[in-house]
Amino acid sequence: MSKPKPVVIVTRRLPEVIEQRMDELFDVRFNQTDRPMDAEALVGAMNACDVLLPTVTDRIDEALIARAGSRLKLIANFGNGVDNIDVAAARKRGITVTNTPGVLTEDMADFTMALIVAVARRFSEGARIIPSGQWVGWSPNWMLGRRIHGKRLGIVGMGRIGLAVARRARAFGLQVHYHNRRPVSARTEEELQATYWESLDRMLARMDIVTIHCPHTPATFHLMSARRLQLLKPDAILVNTARGEIVDSEQLTDLLESGHLAGAGLDVYEHEPAISDRLARLADVGRVLLLPHMGSATVESRIEMGEKVIINIKTFTDGHTPPDRVLPQL
């Protein structure tokens, strides 16, 4: 007699090729609306499955986990981070949590460099000129942006993505500086000609461009606080493709409105998908480039993420430790 397939509930629609493969391997149930589930729907799912497959739009906190059914044994997150899941609470309930690390590195690094160039060279403003019929021809002082070659780039968080950004930045002629919990190896520093700053405050005060690549944890919530944002030079640019909660969005908006900060490129937001009217108005006048959390949105990355999720589920349900198990941070 064959072993029954584990029941897997998927909270959002995934690439078709991944859904087909999951349908072959598991007793899988998809959220046909492809809209984020509310808390009650998530609780219902957590009481009806062996494996829950959430995404970054699902907030699975301690209160929800406390209401999970006894059959739920794995939360296989479709995402690089797990800040949407209370991993410690899950572990106390005997629920394993996995993620999909390493898949997004190159796509996110490409995207970050694109944002840096786009903000410095005012691409979003320029892209609106011709369709609006405002272009009357070239002029020496019109649409002047900023050169990035030779400028100081400060990377906050030197993990996989931060390192990939640093390598690209060197090719663009940027000077690489970084702040991290600990320095990278001497060999890597030499390869990137990178300067380590133990003090984040001191680094921020000297950078022309700052890009954020640390995870969102309780320790990094508002890491870029009002005080730290005010350390940035008036002609500096801030780019955030990590998590919106890392930046004090109200203070960032204040600085952009007052002209204390030259510009910003944002792909993530503190209360997304909600965007403040003030921030939206700044985008209209070209002070900030706002993108809809699309940094990892490539066909290749989504399929690779799905493949990792399948491996994690299959390994776990076969009685082994999944390769991408996440443990609570101490």
C-alpha positions in Angstrom: 0.0 0.0 0.0 1.5 3.3 -1.1 2.1 6.1 1.4 -0.6 8.9 1.2 0.6 12.1 -0.3 1.0 15.0 2.2 -1.6 17.7 2.0 0.1 21.0 1.0 -1.8 24.3 0.9 -0.3 27.0 -1.2 -1.3 30.6 -0.3 -0.6 32.2 -3.7 -0.4 31.0 -7.3 3.1 29.9 -8.4 4.6 29.5 -11.9 2.7 26.9 -13.8 5.6 24.5 -14.2 6.0 24.5 -10.4 2.3 23.9 -9.7 2.3 21.0 -12.2 5.2 19.3 -10.5 3.7 19.9 -7.0 0.4 18.4 -8.2 2.3 15.2 -9.2 4.1 14.9 -5.9 1.6 16.1 -3.3 -2.0 16.5 -2.5 -1.8 20.2 -3.2 -4.5 22.8 -2.9 -4.0 26.3 -4.4 -5.5 29.6 -3.5 -7.4 30.2 -6.7 -8.0 33.9 -6.0 -4.2 34.6 -5.8 -4.9 37.2 -3.1 -3.3 37.3 0.3 -5.2 35.2 2.8 -6.6 37.0 5.9 -5.8 35.6 9.4 -8.8 33.4 9.6 -8.1 31.9 6.2 -4.6 31.2 7.2 -5.7 29.5 10.4 -8.1 27.4 8.5 -5.3 26.3 6.1 -3.0 25.6 9.1 -5.7 23.2 10.5 -6.2 21.4 7.2 -2.7 20.6 5.9 0.5 18.8 6.7 2.5 21.5 4.9 1.8 25.2 4.5 3.5 27.0 1.7 3.2 30.8 2.4 4.8 33.8 0.7 6.1 37.1 2.0 2.5 38.5 1.9 1.5 36.1 4.7 2.1 37.2 8.2 2.3 34.1 10.4 2.9 35.3 13.9 2.8 33.6 17.3 -0.9 34.1 17.7 -1.6 32.3 14.4 0.8 29.5 15.1 -0.9 28.9 18.4 -4.1 28.1 16.5 -2.4 25.7 14.0 -3.7 22.2 13.9 -1.6 19.3 15.2 -1.1 17.8 11.7 0.9 20.9 10.5 4.6 20.0 10.7 6.2 22.2 8.0 6.0 25.8 6.9 7.9 25.9 3.6 8.2 29.6 2.9 8.3 30.7 -0.8 10.9 33.5 -0.1 14.4 34.3 0.8 13.6 35.8 4.2 11.4 34.5 7.0 10.6 37.8 8.7 7.0 37.1 8.0 7.1 34.0 10.1 7.7 33.7 13.9 10.3 30.9 13.6 10.8 30.6 17.4 7.0 30.1 18.0 6.9 27.5 15.2 9.8 25.6 16.7 8.1 25.5 20.1 5.1 23.9 18.4 7.3 21.3 16.7 6.8 22.9 13.3 9.8 23.1 11.0 10.3 26.3 8.8 12.2 26.4 5.6 13.0 29.2 3.0 14.6 29.5 -0.4 18.0 31.2 0.1 20.6 32.0 -2.6 18.1 32.1 -5.5 17.7 35.8 -5.7 21.3 37.0 -5.4 22.2 37.9 -8.9 18.7 39.3 -9.9 18.6 41.5 -6.8 22.2 42.7 -7.4 21.3 43.6 -11.0 18.2 45.4 -9.8 20.0 47.3 -7.2 22.6 48.7 -9.7 19.8 49.6 -12.0 18.1 51.6 -9.2 21.3 53.3 -8.3 21.9 54.4 -11.9 18.2 55.3 -12.5 18.0 57.6 -9.5 21.4 59.3 -10.1 20.6 59.9 -13.8 16.9 60.7 -13.3 15.6 58.0 -15.6 12.0 58.0 -14.2 11.7 61.7 -14.9 13.2 61.4 -18.4 10.9 58.4 -19.3 7.9 60.6 -18.7 9.0 63.6 -20.8 8.4 62.2 -24.4 5.1 60.6 -23.7 3.8 63.8 -22.1 4.8 65.8 -25.1 7.1 68.1 -23.1 10.4 67.5 -24.9 11.4 70.5 -27.0 15.0 69.3 -27.7 18.4 69.1 -26.2 19.7 71.8 -23.8 23.1 72.0 -22.0 21.6 72.4 -18.5 18.5 70.3 -18.9 17.8 67.0 -17.0 21.3 67.0 -15.3 21.9 64.0 -13.1 24.9 62.8 -11.2 27.9 60.7 -12.3 28.3 57.5 -10.2 31.8 56.7 -11.4 34.3 57.4 -8.6 31.6 57.9 -6.0 31.6 56.2 -2.6 29.0 53.4 -2.3 28.1 52.3 1.3 26.6 48.8 1.5 24.7 48.0 4.6 24.8 44.2 5.0 27.5 42.3 3.2 25.8 38.9 2.7 25.3 37.2 -0.7 23.4 40.1 -2.2 25.7 42.8 -0.7 28.7 41.0 -2.1 27.1 40.6 -5.6 26.3 44.4 -5.5 29.9 45.1 -4.6 31.3 43.2 -7.5 29.0 45.0 -9.9 29.8 48.4 -8.3 33.5 47.9 -8.9 32.8 47.4 -12.6 30.9 50.7 -12.5 34.0 52.4 -11.0 32.4 53.0 -7.6 34.5 52.9 -4.4 33.1 50.1 -2.2 32.5 50.6 1.5 30.5 48.4 3.8 29.1 47.8 7.2 28.4 44.3 8.5 28.3 42.4 11.8 31.8 41.3 11.0 34.3 42.0 8.1 34.4 39.7 5.1 37.6 37.8 4.5 40.8 39.7 3.7 40.9 38.0 0.3 37.4 39.3 -0.5 38.2 42.8 0.7 41.3 42.8 -1.5 39.3 41.5 -4.5 36.7 44.2 -4.1 39.0 46.9 -2.8 36.4 47.3 -0.1 36.7 49.3 3.1 35.0 47.9 6.2 33.4 50.4 8.7 32.7 49.0 12.1 30.7 52.1 12.8 27.6 52.4 10.6 27.2 56.1 11.7 30.6 57.1 10.5 30.2 55.3 7.2 26.8 56.9 6.5 28.1 60.4 7.0 30.8 59.9 4.3 28.9 58.0 1.5 27.5 59.4 -1.8 25.2 56.4 -2.2 23.9 54.0 0.4 22.2 50.7 -0.4 20.6 48.4 2.1 21.0 44.6 2.0 20.5 43.3 5.6 17.6 41.1 6.7 14.7 42.5 8.6 14.9 41.3 12.2 14.0 42.9 15.5 17.6 44.2 15.7 17.4 45.9 12.2 13.9 47.4 12.6 14.5 51.1 11.8 18.2 50.5 11.6 18.1 53.6 9.3 16.5 55.7 12.1 15.7 59.4 12.0 19.0 60.1 13.6 21.0 57.9 11.1 19.2 59.3 8.1 20.1 62.8 9.1 23.8 61.7 9.0 23.6 61.3 5.2 25.0 64.1 3.0 22.5 66.4 1.3 23.6 65.2 -2.1 23.5 61.5 -1.1 21.2 58.8 -2.6 19.5 56.0 -0.6 18.5 52.7 -2.2 16.4 50.1 -0.4 15.7 46.7 -2.0 15.8 44.7 1.3 12.8 45.3 3.6 10.8 48.5 4.1 10.9 48.1 7.9 14.6 48.8 8.0 14.1 52.5 7.1 12.1 55.0 9.1 9.9 56.0 6.2 8.4 59.1 7.8 11.8 60.6 8.4 13.0 59.6 4.9 10.0 61.4 3.4 10.7 64.5 5.6 14.4 64.6 4.4 13.4 64.2 0.7 10.7 66.9 1.0 13.1 69.3 2.7 15.9 68.7 0.2 18.3 67.3 2.8 18.6 64.2 0.7 19.2 64.2 -3.1 17.0 61.2 -3.9 16.0 57.6 -3.1 15.2 54.5 -5.0 12.7 52.2 -3.2 11.4 48.8 -4.0 10.1 47.9 -0.5 8.0 49.8 2.0 7.3 49.8 5.7 3.6 49.3 5.3 3.4 47.8 1.8 1.4 47.7 -0.3 0.3 51.0 1.2 2.3 54.0 0.1 1.9 57.4 1.8 0.5 60.2 -0.3 3.6 62.3 0.5 6.0 59.7 -0.9 3.9 59.3 -4.0 4.0 63.1 -4.6 7.8 63.0 -4.3 7.8 60.4 -7.0 5.7 62.7 -9.2 8.3 65.4 -9.0 11.2 63.1 -9.4 12.7 63.1 -5.9 12.2 59.4 -5.4 11.8 56.3 -7.7 9.2 54.0 -6.4 8.9 50.4 -7.7 6.3 47.8 -6.7 8.5 45.2 -4.8 9.7 43.7 -8.1 13.4 43.2 -7.4 13.3 39.4 -7.5 10.7 39.3 -10.2 12.3 37.2 -12.9 11.0 34.0 -14.4 14.2 32.2 -13.5 14.1 33.2 -9.9 10.5 32.3 -9.3 11.0 28.8 -10.9 14.2 28.2 -8.9 12.4 29.3 -5.7 9.6 26.8 -6.5 12.1 24.0 -7.1 13.7 24.7 -3.7 10.4 24.6 -2.0 9.6 21.2 -3.6 13.0 19.8 -2.5 12.4 21.1 1.1 8.9 19.5 1.2 9.9 16.2 -0.4 13.0 15.9 1.9 11.0 16.6 5.0 8.1 14.3 4.2 10.5 11.6 3.4 11.8 11.8 7.0 14.9 13.8 6.5 16.1 17.3 7.5 15.3 19.7 4.7 18.3 21.5 3.2 17.0 25.0 3.9 15.7 24.6 7.4 15.6 27.9 9.3 16.4 28.0 13.0 15.4 30.9 15.4 18.0 33.6 15.8 19.6 33.6 19.2 
